[in-house]
Amino acid sequence: MDFAQLIDLASSRVGGKAVEANDEFFAPKENLLKPAKAIWLADKYTAKGKWMDGWETRRRRTPGCDWCVIKLGLRGVIKGVNIDTSFFTGNYPSHASLEARDGKGAWVEILPKTELKGNADNLLAVAAGKPYDQVRLSIFPDGGVARLRVFGDVAPDWAKVPKKAAVDLIAVQFGGLPLLASDMHYSHPQNLIMPGRAKNMGDGWETKRRRGPGHDWVILKLGAPGVIKKIEVDTNHFKGNYPDSCMIEGVHKPGASSSELADEFTPWVTVLPQIKLSAHKRRFFQKEIVPHGPITHVRLNIYPDGGVSRLRLIGERA
């Protein structure tokens, strides 16, 4: 899987925080972790200079580099980063590096000093190897970065969760992940598993209007194999564009690839039979769930198309 399709472990929407920076003269460090893409406002200025939607330091007149420490919202194994310099053209850093650590351990370089492009996505693969909960971005010698995305596999501490505790098996904090979708024209299915309820219609998974036969679907990996006991399907903010109905299937295929799961011979079993949905409403299902064994993946089918804001699969780990 392309690392940019993994979870952004640093995003403020999952609890990421910019905790310290040596300089943020022109623009604050907190902008690095905004979930939305950076924007440009041509005529906006502050008392210090041009307003920029990112983190920007002053022009360095002494040796060294500028840096920012970030507490990841989700501890995980880092697979790649995007050092996004959108709208920084004559004021982006020439190079950057990244270090990581877990707890109070020593900083480890996971991305050596690397040349950057201005006003661009700088997608860089990382081979971290082990879980970390903090990163330190160094920029050489100074300048501005719009966003820092830290993509990786969430590494929950299951030892702190009682084995028989009811948890949301698909939640991002427990390692849930969308793998494949029939369509994501308006918004990404990662939104389905994010914390809290959706803030608006863009904070969900929405497909284009279907003009032919069939229906839309998304395949998601559970954070751990388990048995589902309760389901929540939330169409919050979807009023004239919610699916007429939905169905949920499951399969036990540990380590299966997206292509294997999409194969027509995958032995999906029904977990929730096709059932009507309502506009702008949370629906809870428990007695409707079909008894099943442990599953590792689910497929949410929506008929024929539309938007769902959140999916919760409450159950017990196998």
C-alpha positions in Angstrom: 0.0 0.0 0.0 1.2 3.5 -0.8 2.3 5.0 2.5 0.4 8.2 1.8 -2.8 6.1 2.1 -1.9 5.2 5.7 -3.0 7.2 8.8 -1.4 10.6 9.5 -0.1 9.9 13.0 0.7 13.6 13.6 -2.6 15.2 12.5 -4.3 17.4 15.1 -7.6 15.5 14.5 -6.1 12.5 16.1 -4.4 14.4 19.0 -1.1 15.4 17.4 0.5 18.5 19.0 3.4 20.8 18.1 5.0 21.1 21.5 8.2 23.1 21.0 10.0 25.0 18.3 13.1 27.2 18.4 11.5 29.9 16.2 8.1 30.7 14.9 8.4 34.3 14.1 6.3 34.6 11.0 3.8 31.7 11.4 3.1 29.3 14.4 4.1 25.7 14.6 0.6 24.5 15.2 -0.3 25.1 11.5 1.9 22.1 10.6 -0.7 19.7 11.9 -3.9 21.1 10.6 -5.9 18.3 8.8 -7.0 20.6 6.0 -4.7 21.5 3.1 -2.9 24.8 3.3 -4.5 27.9 1.8 -3.2 31.2 0.3 -4.7 34.6 1.1 -3.0 37.1 -1.2 -3.8 40.3 0.7 -3.5 39.0 4.3 -0.6 40.4 6.3 0.2 40.5 10.1 2.3 43.0 12.1 5.3 40.8 11.4 4.8 40.3 7.7 3.0 38.1 5.2 0.4 35.7 6.7 1.3 32.1 5.8 -0.7 29.0 6.5 2.2 27.0 7.9 5.2 27.2 10.2 7.7 29.9 9.2 10.9 31.0 11.0 12.8 34.3 10.5 15.8 34.5 8.3 18.7 32.8 10.1 21.9 34.9 10.4 23.9 32.4 12.4 25.0 28.8 11.8 22.6 26.0 12.6 19.1 25.0 11.7 15.5 25.5 12.9 13.5 22.7 14.4 10.1 21.7 15.8 9.2 18.9 18.1 5.8 17.1 17.6 4.0 14.7 19.9 2.2 12.3 17.6 -1.5 11.8 18.2 -1.1 8.1 17.6 2.0 6.0 18.4 3.0 4.0 15.4 5.5 2.7 12.9 6.4 5.5 10.5 6.4 4.5 6.8 6.7 7.9 5.1 6.2 11.6 5.5 5.1 14.6 3.4 7.0 17.8 4.1 4.5 20.0 2.3 5.8 23.4 1.3 2.6 24.7 -0.4 2.8 28.4 -1.2 6.3 28.7 0.2 8.2 29.7 -3.0 11.2 32.0 -2.2 11.1 31.1 1.5 11.0 27.3 1.8 13.9 25.4 3.5 16.5 24.0 1.1 16.7 20.8 3.1 15.0 18.9 6.0 15.6 15.9 8.2 13.5 14.0 10.7 14.3 12.3 14.0 12.0 10.2 16.2 11.8 8.8 19.7 9.5 6.8 21.9 8.8 8.1 25.4 12.0 9.6 26.8 14.3 7.6 24.7 17.1 9.0 22.5 16.4 10.7 19.2 17.0 8.5 16.2 17.4 9.8 12.7 14.8 8.3 10.4 15.1 10.7 7.5 18.6 12.1 6.7 19.1 15.6 5.5 17.1 15.7 2.2 16.7 18.4 -0.4 13.2 19.9 -0.6 11.2 21.4 -3.5 9.3 24.7 -3.0 5.5 25.0 -3.2 5.2 21.2 -3.5 4.5 17.9 -1.8 7.8 16.3 -0.7 6.7 12.7 -0.2 9.6 10.8 1.3 9.7 7.1 2.4 10.9 6.2 5.9 12.0 2.9 7.3 11.5 3.5 11.0 11.2 -0.2 11.9 9.7 0.3 15.4 6.9 2.4 16.9 7.6 6.0 17.9 5.4 8.7 19.6 7.4 11.9 18.9 9.2 13.4 15.9 11.6 16.3 15.5 11.6 18.1 12.1 14.7 20.1 11.4 14.8 22.6 8.5 18.0 23.9 6.9 18.8 26.7 7.4 15.4 28.3 8.0 12.1 29.1 6.2 8.6 27.8 6.0 6.7 24.4 5.8 3.0 24.4 5.3 2.1 20.9 6.6 3.9 17.9 8.0 2.2 14.5 7.4 3.6 11.5 9.3 2.1 8.4 7.7 2.3 5.0 9.4 0.7 2.0 11.0 -0.9 2.7 14.4 0.6 0.6 17.2 -1.9 0.4 20.0 -0.9 -0.9 23.4 -3.3 -3.8 23.7 -1.8 -4.8 27.0 -3.6 -1.9 28.5 -7.0 -3.1 27.1 -8.7 -6.0 28.9 -9.1 -8.9 26.6 -12.9 -9.1 27.0 -13.5 -5.3 26.9 -15.9 -4.0 24.4 -13.9 -1.7 22.0 -14.5 -0.2 18.6 -12.5 -2.7 16.5 -12.4 -0.4 13.5 -11.4 2.8 15.3 -8.3 4.6 14.1 -6.7 4.6 17.6 -6.9 0.8 17.6 -5.3 0.4 14.2 -8.4 0.3 11.9 -7.7 1.2 8.3 -9.6 1.5 5.0 -7.9 -0.5 2.3 -10.0 -0.1 -0.8 -13.2 1.7 -1.9 -15.3 1.6 -5.0 -15.4 5.4 -5.1 -14.2 8.4 -2.9 -15.0 11.2 -5.2 -16.0 13.7 -2.5 -14.2 12.5 0.6 -11.9 9.8 1.9 -13.2 6.7 3.8 -10.5 7.3 6.5 -13.1 9.8 7.9 -15.3 6.8 8.8 -13.1 5.7 11.6 -12.0 9.1 13.1 -12.7 10.2 16.7 -16.0 12.0 17.5 -18.9 12.8 15.3 -18.4 14.5 11.9 -18.1 18.3 11.9 -19.7 18.7 8.5 -20.6 16.9 5.3 -17.0 16.9 4.2 -15.9 14.9 7.3 -17.3 11.6 6.1 -17.0 9.2 3.2 -19.1 10.3 0.2 -19.3 8.8 -3.3 -20.4 10.4 -6.6 -23.9 9.9 -7.8 -24.1 6.4 -9.4 -25.6 6.4 -12.9 -25.3 2.7 -13.6 -26.1 -0.6 -11.9 -24.4 -1.8 -8.8 -23.6 -0.1 -5.5 -20.6 1.4 -3.6 -18.5 -0.2 -1.0 -15.4 0.2 1.2 -13.2 -2.6 2.7 -11.6 -1.9 6.0 -9.1 -3.7 8.2 -9.9 -4.2 11.9 -7.3 -3.2 14.4 -7.4 -6.7 15.8 -9.4 -9.8 14.9 -12.7 -9.9 16.8 -16.4 -10.6 17.0 -18.8 -7.7 16.4 -21.5 -7.2 19.0 -22.9 -3.7 18.2 -22.8 -1.5 15.1 -23.3 2.2 14.6 -23.8 3.7 11.2 -24.0 7.5 11.4 -25.2 9.7 8.4 -24.6 12.9 10.3 -24.9 15.9 7.9 -25.9 13.7 5.0 -29.5 14.7 4.4 -30.3 14.6 0.6 -27.4 12.3 -0.1 -27.4 9.5 2.4 -27.5 5.9 1.2 -30.9 4.3 1.0 -29.6 1.2 2.8 -26.4 -0.5 3.9 -25.0 -4.0 4.5 -21.9 -5.2 6.3 -19.9 -8.3 5.5 -16.9 -9.8 7.3 -14.1 -12.2 6.5 -11.2 -13.8 8.5 -8.1 -13.3 6.3 -5.1 -12.1 8.4 -2.6 -10.2 6.4 -4.6 -10.2 3.2 -3.8 -7.7 0.6 -6.3 -5.3 -1.0 -6.3 -7.3 -4.2 -6.9 -10.5 -2.4 -9.9 -9.0 -0.5 -11.4 -7.6 -3.7 -11.2 -11.0 -5.4 -14.7 -12.4 -6.2 -13.8 -15.7 -4.4 -13.2 -14.0 -1.1 -15.5 -15.8 1.4 -17.4 -12.9 2.8 -20.1 -13.7 5.4 -23.0 -11.4 6.3 -22.6 -9.5 9.6 -25.5 -7.0 9.1 -28.1 -7.8 6.5 -29.2 -5.0 4.1 -31.1 -2.5 6.2 -32.6 0.9 5.7 -30.8 4.1 6.8 -32.1 7.5 7.6 -30.9 11.1 6.8 -28.6 12.9 9.3 -29.0 10.2 12.0 -27.1 7.7 14.0 -28.4 4.2 13.6 -27.5 1.4 16.1 -27.8 -2.3 15.4 -27.4 -5.2 17.8 -30.2 -7.7 17.5 -29.9 -7.5 13.7 -26.3 -8.8 13.7 -25.9 -12.2 12.3 -23.8 -14.6 14.6 -20.3 -15.0 13.2 -16.8 -16.1 14.2 -13.7 -13.8 14.5 -13.1 -11.5 11.5 -10.2 -9.4 10.4 -11.8 -7.3 7.7 -15.3 -5.8 6.9 -16.9 -4.6 3.7 -19.5 -1.8 4.1 -21.9 -1.8 1.2 -24.1 1.2 0.6 -27.0 1.2 -1.8 -26.8 2.7 -4.3 -24.4 5.5 -3.3 -24.1 8.5 -1.0 -22.4 9.5 2.2 -21.7 8.0 5.7 -20.0 10.0 8.3 -18.9 7.4 10.8 -18.8 3.6 11.3 -18.4 2.0 14.7 -18.0 -1.8 15.2 -18.1 -2.5 18.9 -16.9 -6.0 19.8 -14.5 -8.2 21.6 -11.0 -9.2 20.4 -10.8 -12.8 19.4 
